[in-house]
């Protein structure tokens, strides 16, 4: 394998993930659930319930921290 082929793989996770896992990863990195890219991803993979669940957990966590 050439060096350029190895370079193209830098930064990519070698672990495959499912669409719900990838969505959670992006949200945990700080992506806004309202961003167009996240919304498109949610629609493409029918992850509306996963997004709603994540938002509910974030809201509960925020309330716990502030309460």
C-alpha positions as CSV (number, residue, x, y, z in Angstrom):
1,X,0.0,0.0,0.0
2,X,1.4,3.4,-0.9
3,X,1.9,6.3,1.5
4,X,-0.8,8.3,-0.2
5,X,-3.3,5.5,0.4
6,X,-2.4,5.5,4.1
7,X,-2.7,9.2,4.3
8,X,-6.2,9.1,3.1
9,X,-7.2,6.9,6.0
10,X,-5.7,9.3,8.7
11,X,-8.4,10.6,11.0
12,X,-10.9,7.9,10.1
13,X,-12.0,5.5,12.7
14,X,-11.2,1.9,12.0
15,X,-14.3,0.9,14.0
16,X,-17.5,0.8,11.9
17,X,-20.5,2.2,13.5
18,X,-24.2,2.1,12.9
19,X,-26.1,5.3,11.8
20,X,-27.6,5.7,15.4
21,X,-24.1,5.4,16.9
22,X,-22.7,7.9,14.4
23,X,-25.5,10.3,15.1
24,X,-24.8,10.1,18.8
25,X,-21.1,10.6,18.2
26,X,-21.7,13.8,16.2
27,X,-24.1,15.2,18.8
28,X,-21.6,14.4,21.6
29,X,-18.9,16.2,19.7
30,X,-21.1,19.4,19.8
31,X,-23.0,19.3,16.5
32,X,-26.3,21.1,16.9
33,X,-29.3,18.8,16.5
34,X,-30.9,21.7,14.5
35,X,-28.0,21.9,11.9
36,X,-29.1,21.1,8.4
37,X,-26.6,18.3,8.1
38,X,-27.8,16.5,11.2
39,X,-31.4,17.0,10.2
40,X,-30.6,15.5,6.7
41,X,-28.8,12.5,8.4
42,X,-31.7,11.9,10.8
43,X,-34.2,11.9,7.9
44,X,-32.1,9.7,5.7
45,X,-31.7,7.0,8.4
46,X,-35.1,7.5,10.1
47,X,-33.5,8.5,13.4
48,X,-36.1,10.9,14.6
49,X,-36.8,8.8,17.7
50,X,-33.0,8.6,18.5
51,X,-32.6,12.3,18.2
52,X,-35.6,13.0,20.4
53,X,-34.3,10.6,23.0
54,X,-30.9,12.3,22.9
55,X,-32.5,15.7,23.3
56,X,-34.6,14.5,26.2
57,X,-31.5,13.1,27.9
58,X,-29.6,16.4,27.3
59,X,-32.6,18.4,28.8
60,X,-32.7,16.1,31.8
61,X,-29.0,16.4,32.3
62,X,-29.1,20.2,32.0
63,X,-32.0,20.3,34.6
64,X,-30.0,18.1,36.9
65,X,-26.9,20.3,36.7
66,X,-28.9,23.5,37.2
67,X,-31.3,22.2,39.8
